[in-house]
Amino acid sequence: MRIESINENDEVNGEGFCVSIFFQGCPHHCLGCFNPETWSFDAGEEIKDEEAFIEHIIYLINRNGIQRNLSLLGGEPLHKNNI
């Protein structure tokens, strides 16, 4: 699994405050895509310890006593390389 970035306090890509994870890699290359920098499956940061990554995301969601939602964005979050 590779990610392009994490926005810890996103107000644009979901309801309320969100932790938004932008996954790296997308085979679709949609016309008008607002995130073409996420298309390559070779860019971004590889997540080697998925358990630690999940713990970090849970920490970010609950940090400072503010409940945040979670947005999974891309790239293509459901592509087999990102699961």
Disulfide bonds with the S-S distance in Angstrom:
none
